[in-house]
Amino acid sequence: MTNSEPVPLVGADLPPDRFLDREESWLRFNGRVLRLAQSPELPLLERVRFLSIFSTNLDEFFMVRVAGLMRRLAAGLPVRTSSGRQPQSVLERIAGLAHQLSIEHAECFREEIAPLLAKEGIEILRWENLAESERRLMHELFRTRIYPVLTPLVVDPVHPFPYISGQSLNLAVQVRDPHKGSLRFARVKVPPLLPRFMAVAPGRFVPLEDVIASHLDQLFPGMDVVAHHTFRVTRNQDLEIDEDITENLLQTLERELLRRRFGPVVRLEVEDTIDPVVLDRLTAELGVEEEVVYKLPGPLDLAGLGAIADLGRPELKYPPFRPSEAVLPPDADLFAVMREQDVLVHHPYDSFTASVERLIEEAAADPQVLAIKQTLYRTSGKSPIVDALISAADAGKQVVVVVEIKARFDEQANIDWAQKLEQAGCHVMYGIVGLKTHCKLALVVRQENDGSLLRYSHIGTGNYHPKTARLYEDFGLLTTDRAVGEDVSAVFNHLTGYSRSEDYQRLLVAPHSLRPGLIERIGREIENHRAGLPARIRFKCNSLTDMDMIDALYRASREGVPIDLWIRGICALRPGVPGLSDNIRVRSVLGRFLEHSRVYVFENAGDPEVWLGSADLMHRNLDRRVEVLLQVTGDAHRAQLISMLERGMHEDTRTWRLGPLGLWSRRRGGIDVQEELMREHR
């Protein structure tokens, strides 16, 4: 191929086995979370928190990804995945890996974490280990707080097997009628609103199901309790809505949320001591096969360990870290600073409260501000930003909020926010039919002292969520740049009206220009490399699964372009394959903060082009969402972003490294990127 020939970036001439399986890649990501829980160098309660995060992650994986594969099989649509496997083969492989990880997780808690907690005066005990005085306390607590909310449900010819809701913890109980000698099956649901682990004394806890199990005679008076076993069901909780035929998206979504509870069972967790007869009864009544049964050491549902991790024992946690306010000092005029220069904020190292949240709050209170426009994908239960938007509407400002009510597992919360904002007089929109609005944009229109109107924009990589902004690593740019302001205005017009602008000055916007824009730039790096000019590609994102993007990166690697990929979670690209990806390195950083920013850097013949924004390199982000990437033009800000990517890829940095077979190896020791950034911001 000569230098003048165009570079074909997608096509069928690449090896058919070039993609790793995305579901297996996700499980290996969660396996890395588990390795953090197993790491003795981490503070003990942080290890407990990672055990809780692992459980929550795995629940969502089954509710969405496994459920999706099972649904495709049931519908008779066994289309091969990008890795070339049939859904049944993928299900079998991930079932084996999920079983293995689940058992490791349970054993880590029982054999490592629980004994270490006990040494620190935090004991999670079973009922038989309680002192008599503690049992008396639990007897009284059961009588006053637990018994009134329990509903034992017996199964007999006139009482059919009860519905078992997803993620609920339950007791399967066998009782015998002492007069007739007949056995009966019953179910008792463990109340989800009570603490998962009940405090019986300072530093001593017992699982709630143990307390209930010890009082079953009070729930079945006159009967003999023969046996009881804990079990837990996971159901398909993904929503399917055809927006093209839906007249009222809000009402339809509310109905679907009610129906979600009745999704098919995709996993049945039981304690490994369960009686085979009881297990057979459960599988028959729930209509599940043996491969979805997970026999685990108890207690089940360790997501509840989050409450233990929150205990007030600072010596067992990471040292406190207070985000810096240096980039926007409290005594500085925020609007004046933004007029003078762009401000790049890096959360949680830079304070979200003192920057992004402050922008919206001050805009709401400023009489010279005429309008505020904002996207909301996820936010906190008590949101200062939502309160500020409501205050702005009360003050007569035009407030436009694009609320994504289809944000997975936040649907009900976002419906509530949307209704609250509407009642306050805000203009609330739900985005575009068929697309989720995932971009992170805020726009403030202010009348300056000379009578002119100026746009103050924020474009970020993370949600407007004050709580997660202290835990998630994200970037955001605050700017009054004219081109950016015009672009952001055009995006809002696109979201709230029927405009379809595709000509942006500083933005790439999915689903129209983002994918072709990135692929075009990958092609440009190839051409620069051929011409002997500086060429290099550096990406940081959460997931890389899009086949066209991966193929483009493979072709760049084949041409000799060095490629560094910092991927937190799923990666379907195989690095280090001879003749295909020799020039690609993939790293992952997991630690105190969740790496969440998306940054894309192209060497561009020595004048690096740097982009940040909301988009991961997945089919859903590039084709089924409104996503935005912003070109960062300031020299200092470009250097800051490039420096961070270089740190993550440095050989001395503590990272995970992906091999060509999809396995990750851990580089222990070395530089901790997050610790280094915290030290600098202190």
Sequence and secondary structure as in RCSB ss.txt:
>XXXX:A:sequence
MTNSEPVPLVGADLPPDRFLDREESWLRFNGRVLRLAQSPELPLLERVRFLSIFSTNLDEFFMVRVAGLMRRLAA
GLPVRTSSGRQPQSVLERIAGLAHQLSIEHAECFREEIAPLLAKEGIEILRWENLAESERRLMHELFRTRIYPVL
TPLVVDPVHPFPYISGQSLNLAVQVRDPHKGSLRFARVKVPPLLPRFMAVAPGRFVPLEDVIASHLDQLFPGMDV
VAHHTFRVTRNQDLEIDEDITENLLQTLERELLRRRFGPVVRLEVEDTIDPVVLDRLTAELGVEEEVVYKLPGPL
DLAGLGAIADLGRPELKYPPFRPSEAVLPPDADLFAVMREQDVLVHHPYDSFTASVERLIEEAAADPQVLAIKQT
LYRTSGKSPIVDALISAADAGKQVVVVVEIKARFDEQANIDWAQKLEQAGCHVMYGIVGLKTHCKLALVVRQEND
GSLLRYSHIGTGNYHPKTARLYEDFGLLTTDRAVGEDVSAVFNHLTGYSRSEDYQRLLVAPHSLRPGLIERIGRE
IENHRAGLPARIRFKCNSLTDMDMIDALYRASREGVPIDLWIRGICALRPGVPGLSDNIRVRSVLGRFLEHSRVY
VFENAGDPEVWLGSADLMHRNLDRRVEVLLQVTGDAHRAQLISMLERGMHEDTRTWRLGPLGLWSRRRGGIDVQE
ELMREHR
>XXXX:A:secstr
  TTS    S S S TT B  HHHHHHHHHHHHHHHHT TTS HHHHHHHHHHHHHHHHHIIIIIIHHHHHHHHT
T     TTS  HHHHHHHHHHHHHHHHHHHHHIIIIIIHHHHHHTT EE  GGGS HHHHHHHHHHIIIIIGGG 
  EEEBTTB      TT EEEEEEEE TTT  EEEEEEE  TTS SEEEEETTEEEEHHHHHHTTHHHHSTTSEE
EEEEEEEEEE       GGG S HHHHHHHHHHHHTT  EEEEEEETT  HHHHHHHHHHHT  GGGEEEE SS 
 GGGGHHHHTSS GGGS      B  SS TTS HHHHHHHS EEEEETTB SIIIIIHHHHHHHH TTEEEEEEE
ESS  SS HHHHHHHHHHHTT EEEEEE TTSTT HHHHHHHHHHHHHTT EEE   TT EE  EEEEEEEE TT
S EEEEEEEESS S TTGGGTEEEEEEEE  HHHHHHHHHHHHHHHSS      SSEEEETTTHHHHHHHHHHHH
HHHHHTTS   EEEEES B  HHHHHHHHHHHHTT  EEEEESS B B TT TTTSTTEEEEE  SSSEE  EEE
EE GGGS EEEEES  BSHHHHHSEEEEEEEE  HHHHHHHHHHHHHHH TTB  EEE TTS EEE  SSB HHH
HHHHHH 
